[in-house]
Amino acid sequence: MSKRLDASAQWCRIRMIGTAAVLLLLVACALPSYAHIGPHVLPVHEIPASKLPDLHDGTLADWTGPAATPTLNQWWFIPTGAFTRHDGILDARDLRVNLHVAWSRTTGAIYVGIERIDDIIVRAGEDTSTDDLWSFDGVEVMVDGDHSGGRYACPLEPFASFMSGSALSHGRLLSTPPCTMGALDNSSAQHYFAAVADPGPRLGMGLPTRRVSAHLPPYAEIGGGIRPGPPDTVVTELAIVPYDSLASDDPMRSKPSALAPGAVIGMCFTISEFDREAGSYDMFMSLNGIYHMRADADEFMDFLLIGADDGTAIDARSWGAVKRAGNQLPRGH
């Protein structure tokens, strides 16, 4: 099964996006670089309170208005060589992904809807530990609600070598940078695993973590379903409340991010593809082509929150807010 195309061809596909997104990219190239990497600024449209989707209906049919148009698809994602078995890039006959991103000022949440069309699905079970959800087909969602950047988690062995440049010996890290997990445990940015599972999708906090409930309401919620194929179609729907300061499993002591039209937040996504068995990657793809955004929010990409009143247009009001705030966007630590 071929999973590689010419890299330049992939980037050509990346450019095939909607007119609104093209305008966003052009303006973003003229802005200075702040906490997050890359020239792209992607639109996130507001869902009015009366049109919030049902996360548990197994369909994206109730994602209406601008949110009905995918923000990303598989061509945006870049395989990382260390976790990709094949010698080339994704073949859409094997895996297709449409990913919708929206927000709500009513709930203070970021909404993510994922449609995954996959020929072979490796899924978690109802009793699978949340620590093991990374080893099944799914996506990761990372969000930095105040765009502050900086390190927000400790690197996980054996992947910490991507952060430190250290060598590996039989899968164990030879030297690790100093890291106090209690201080960094998804506090200033949050990282979630959303895995395909029976009877429905499962959500877990990014590892390593000592948090036991931050993947559950009121912090986050997941739903979805599977339509049998072949190929199978998996629908996953998420609502994630981003926090500027996430206290230890205590929403009353936590500080949620202030989501508002014109704000720029940091986000990143990954796609995991397993065709053989759990934990044995066939492909691991990230939105920015690197791995260590799992611990460093400086590596996220920028997403612009657009108010429902702005509709699909990118007008002077929304862009005026971004331009005025441009020089005040916080830098990464």
C-alpha positions as CSV (number, residue, x, y, z in Angstrom):
1,M,0.0,0.0,0.0
2,S,1.6,3.3,-1.1
3,K,1.7,6.2,1.3
4,R,4.2,8.5,-0.4
5,L,3.8,11.2,-3.0
6,D,6.4,13.8,-4.1
7,A,6.8,16.4,-1.3
8,S,6.3,19.3,-3.6
9,A,3.0,17.8,-4.8
10,Q,1.9,17.7,-1.2
11,W,2.5,21.3,-0.7
12,C,0.6,22.1,-3.9
13,R,-2.4,20.4,-2.4
14,I,-1.9,22.4,0.8
15,R,-2.4,25.6,-1.2
16,M,-5.8,24.4,-2.4
17,I,-7.9,26.1,0.3
18,G,-10.8,28.4,0.4
19,T,-10.7,32.1,-0.6
20,A,-11.1,33.3,2.9
21,A,-8.2,31.2,4.2
22,V,-6.0,32.5,1.3
23,L,-6.7,36.0,2.3
24,L,-5.8,35.1,5.9
25,L,-2.5,33.6,4.8
26,L,-1.5,36.7,2.8
27,V,-2.2,39.1,5.6
28,A,-0.5,36.9,8.1
29,C,2.7,36.9,6.1
30,A,3.0,40.6,6.7
31,L,2.6,40.2,10.5
32,P,5.6,39.7,12.7
33,S,6.3,36.3,14.2
34,Y,5.3,35.9,17.9
35,A,4.8,32.9,20.1
36,H,4.0,30.4,17.4
37,I,5.7,29.3,14.2
38,G,4.9,29.7,10.6
39,P,3.3,32.3,8.4
40,H,-0.2,30.8,8.4
41,V,-3.2,32.2,10.3
42,L,-6.2,29.9,9.9
43,P,-9.8,31.0,10.5
44,V,-12.0,29.7,13.3
45,H,-15.6,30.7,13.0
46,E,-18.0,31.2,15.9
47,I,-20.9,28.9,16.3
48,P,-24.0,30.8,17.6
49,A,-25.5,29.5,20.8
50,S,-28.6,28.3,19.0
51,K,-26.6,26.2,16.6
52,L,-24.1,24.4,18.8
53,P,-23.6,20.9,17.5
54,D,-24.7,17.7,19.3
55,L,-21.4,16.0,20.1
56,H,-23.0,12.6,20.5
57,D,-25.1,12.2,17.3
58,G,-22.3,10.6,15.2
59,T,-22.6,13.0,12.4
60,L,-21.2,16.5,11.4
61,A,-24.5,17.3,9.6
62,D,-25.4,19.8,12.3
63,W,-22.2,21.8,11.8
64,T,-23.7,24.6,9.8
65,G,-22.7,27.9,8.3
66,P,-18.9,28.5,7.9
67,A,-18.2,25.7,10.4
68,A,-19.6,23.2,7.9
69,T,-16.5,23.8,5.7
70,P,-13.4,21.9,6.8
71,T,-10.6,24.0,8.2
72,L,-8.0,21.3,7.5
73,N,-7.7,18.1,5.6
74,Q,-5.0,15.4,5.4
75,W,-2.9,17.4,2.9
76,W,-2.1,20.0,5.5
77,F,-0.3,17.3,7.6
78,I,3.3,16.4,7.3
79,P,4.6,12.9,8.2
80,T,7.5,12.8,10.7
81,G,10.1,10.3,9.6
82,A,10.9,8.8,12.9
83,F,7.4,7.6,13.4
84,T,6.5,6.8,9.8
85,R,7.1,3.3,8.4
86,H,6.7,4.1,4.8
87,D,9.1,6.0,2.5
88,G,6.7,8.7,1.3
89,I,3.6,10.7,1.9
90,L,0.0,9.8,2.4
91,D,-2.1,8.1,-0.1
92,A,-5.7,9.4,0.1
93,R,-7.0,5.9,-0.9
94,D,-5.8,4.7,2.5
95,L,-6.8,7.6,4.7
96,R,-8.8,10.8,4.3
97,V,-9.4,13.3,7.0
98,N,-11.6,16.4,7.2
99,L,-11.1,18.5,10.3
100,H,-13.5,21.3,11.3
101,V,-12.5,23.9,14.0
102,A,-15.0,26.4,15.5
103,W,-15.5,28.2,18.8
104,S,-18.3,29.5,21.0
105,R,-18.3,32.5,23.3
106,T,-21.4,31.0,25.0
107,T,-19.5,27.9,26.3
108,G,-16.0,29.3,26.1
109,A,-15.0,26.2,24.2
110,I,-13.1,25.3,21.0
111,Y,-15.1,22.8,18.9
112,V,-13.3,20.2,16.8
113,G,-15.2,17.9,14.3
114,I,-13.2,15.2,12.6
115,E,-14.3,12.9,9.8
116,R,-11.9,10.1,9.2
117,I,-12.3,7.7,6.2
118,D,-10.0,4.8,6.8
119,D,-9.5,1.4,5.1
120,I,-8.1,-0.2,8.3
121,I,-9.0,1.0,11.8
122,V,-7.1,0.0,14.9
123,R,-9.3,1.1,17.8
124,A,-9.2,1.2,21.6
125,G,-11.6,-0.6,23.8
126,E,-13.9,0.5,26.6
127,D,-11.4,-0.6,29.2
128,T,-8.2,0.8,27.5
129,S,-6.3,3.0,29.9
130,T,-6.2,6.7,28.9
131,D,-2.4,6.4,29.1
132,D,-2.5,4.0,26.1
133,L,-4.9,6.0,23.8
134,W,-1.9,7.3,21.8
135,S,-1.3,3.8,20.4
136,F,-4.6,3.7,18.4
137,D,-6.0,5.5,15.4
138,G,-6.9,9.0,16.3
139,V,-5.9,12.7,16.5
140,E,-4.2,14.9,19.0
141,V,-5.5,18.4,19.8
142,M,-3.3,21.0,21.4
143,V,-4.5,24.5,22.3
144,D,-2.9,27.6,23.8
145,G,-5.9,29.9,24.5
146,D,-4.0,33.1,25.4
147,H,-1.3,32.7,22.7
148,S,1.5,32.9,25.4
149,G,3.6,30.0,24.0
150,G,6.3,28.4,26.0
151,R,6.8,25.0,27.4
152,Y,3.7,23.5,28.9
153,A,4.6,19.8,29.5
154,C,7.5,17.5,30.1
155,P,8.7,15.5,27.1
156,L,7.7,11.8,27.2
157,E,10.3,9.0,26.9
158,P,11.4,7.9,24.3
159,F,10.2,11.1,22.5
160,A,12.1,13.5,24.8
161,S,15.1,13.1,22.5
162,F,13.3,15.3,20.0
163,M,13.3,18.1,22.7
164,S,16.9,17.7,23.9
165,G,18.8,16.1,21.1
166,S,19.8,13.3,23.4
167,A,20.5,9.8,22.1
168,L,18.4,6.8,22.7
169,S,19.6,3.4,24.0
170,H,17.1,0.5,23.6
171,G,14.2,3.0,23.6
172,R,15.4,4.7,26.8
173,L,16.6,8.3,27.0
174,L,20.3,8.6,27.9
175,S,19.9,12.2,29.3
176,T,16.9,14.3,29.9
177,P,16.6,18.1,30.4
178,P,15.4,19.2,33.8
179,C,11.6,19.1,33.9
180,T,9.2,19.4,36.8
181,M,6.0,17.8,35.7
182,G,3.9,19.3,38.5
183,A,4.7,22.8,37.3
184,L,4.2,22.1,33.6
185,D,1.4,19.5,33.6
186,N,-0.8,21.0,30.8
187,S,-1.2,24.2,32.9
188,S,-0.6,27.0,30.4
189,A,-1.7,25.0,27.3
190,Q,-3.6,21.7,27.0
191,H,-2.9,18.6,25.0
192,Y,-5.5,15.8,24.4
193,F,-5.5,12.4,22.7
194,A,-8.8,11.5,20.9
195,A,-8.8,7.8,20.0
196,V,-11.1,5.8,17.9
197,A,-12.7,3.3,20.2
198,D,-15.6,0.9,20.9
199,P,-18.4,1.7,21.6
200,G,-17.4,5.4,21.1
201,P,-14.3,7.6,20.9
202,R,-12.1,8.0,24.0
203,L,-10.4,11.2,25.2
204,G,-7.3,11.4,27.4
205,M,-4.9,14.1,28.5
206,G,-1.5,14.4,26.9
207,L,1.3,12.4,28.6
208,P,3.0,12.4,31.0
209,T,0.3,13.7,33.3
210,R,-0.9,13.3,36.8
211,R,-4.3,14.8,36.0
212,V,-7.2,12.3,36.4
213,S,-10.2,14.3,35.3
214,A,-9.1,17.2,33.0
215,H,-10.3,15.2,30.0
216,L,-13.8,15.1,31.3
217,P,-16.5,17.8,31.6
218,P,-16.4,20.7,32.5
219,Y,-12.9,20.7,30.9
220,A,-13.6,18.7,27.8
221,E,-16.2,16.5,26.1
222,I,-16.1,13.9,23.3
223,G,-18.6,12.1,21.2
224,G,-19.0,10.5,17.8
225,G,-19.6,7.2,16.0
226,I,-18.5,4.8,13.2
227,R,-20.3,4.2,9.9
228,P,-19.1,0.8,8.7
229,G,-17.6,0.6,5.2
230,P,-15.4,-0.3,3.6
231,P,-13.9,2.1,4.1
232,D,-15.1,2.9,7.5
233,T,-16.1,6.5,8.3
234,V,-15.3,7.6,11.9
235,V,-16.8,10.8,13.2
236,T,-15.3,12.4,16.3
237,E,-16.6,15.6,17.9
238,L,-14.8,17.5,20.7
239,A,-15.5,20.5,22.9
240,I,-12.4,21.8,24.7
241,V,-12.3,24.7,27.1
242,P,-8.8,26.2,26.9
243,Y,-7.2,27.4,30.1
244,D,-4.5,30.1,30.7
245,S,-3.9,28.4,34.1
246,L,-5.2,24.9,34.7
247,A,-5.2,24.1,38.4
248,S,-4.9,20.5,39.5
249,D,-8.3,19.0,38.5
250,D,-10.0,22.0,40.1
251,P,-12.1,24.1,37.7
252,M,-12.8,26.7,40.4
253,R,-9.1,27.5,40.8
254,S,-8.5,27.4,37.0
255,K,-8.5,30.4,34.7
256,P,-10.2,29.8,31.4
257,S,-9.0,31.6,28.3
258,A,-11.0,34.7,27.3
259,L,-12.2,33.8,23.8
260,A,-13.4,36.8,21.7
261,P,-13.7,37.8,18.1
262,G,-10.3,39.0,16.7
263,A,-8.3,37.0,19.2
264,V,-5.5,34.8,18.0
265,I,-5.0,31.5,19.7
266,G,-2.4,28.8,19.2
267,M,-3.4,25.3,18.2
268,C,-1.8,22.2,16.7
269,F,-3.1,18.8,15.6
270,T,-1.6,15.4,14.8
271,I,-3.0,12.3,13.0
272,S,-2.0,8.8,14.0
273,E,-2.4,6.0,11.5
274,F,-2.1,2.3,12.6
275,D,-2.7,-0.4,10.0
276,R,-0.9,-3.4,11.6
277,E,-1.4,-3.3,15.4
278,A,-1.7,-0.9,18.3
279,G,1.4,1.1,19.0
280,S,3.1,0.3,15.8
281,Y,2.9,3.5,13.7
282,D,2.3,3.3,10.0
283,M,2.3,7.0,9.9
284,F,2.4,9.9,12.4
285,M,1.6,13.3,10.9
286,S,1.6,16.7,12.5
287,L,0.3,20.1,11.3
288,N,3.8,21.6,11.3
289,G,5.9,18.6,10.5
290,I,7.6,18.4,13.9
291,Y,7.0,16.4,17.1
292,H,8.0,18.5,20.0
293,M,4.8,20.7,19.9
294,R,3.7,18.0,22.4
295,A,5.7,19.9,25.0
296,D,6.3,23.4,23.6
297,A,3.5,25.7,22.6
298,D,5.9,28.0,20.7
299,E,5.6,25.3,17.9
300,F,1.8,25.7,17.6
301,M,0.2,27.5,14.6
302,D,-2.0,30.6,14.8
303,F,-5.8,30.5,14.5
304,L,-7.9,33.7,14.3
305,L,-11.3,33.7,16.1
306,I,-14.0,35.2,13.8
307,G,-17.3,36.3,15.3
308,A,-20.6,35.0,14.1
309,D,-21.6,38.5,13.0
310,D,-18.7,38.6,10.6
311,G,-20.2,35.7,8.6
312,T,-17.8,34.3,6.0
313,A,-16.3,37.7,5.1
314,I,-12.9,38.8,6.3
315,D,-13.8,42.5,6.8
316,A,-12.2,45.6,8.3
317,R,-13.6,44.9,11.7
318,S,-12.1,41.4,12.2
319,W,-8.7,42.2,10.6
320,G,-8.6,45.7,12.2
321,A,-8.6,44.0,15.6
322,V,-5.8,41.6,14.6
323,K,-3.7,44.4,13.2
324,R,-4.2,46.6,16.3
325,A,-3.3,43.7,18.5
326,G,-0.5,42.5,16.4
327,N,2.4,44.2,18.2
328,Q,0.8,43.2,21.6
329,L,0.7,39.5,21.0
330,P,2.6,37.9,23.8
331,R,6.0,36.3,23.0
332,G,6.9,32.8,23.9
333,H,8.9,32.3,27.1
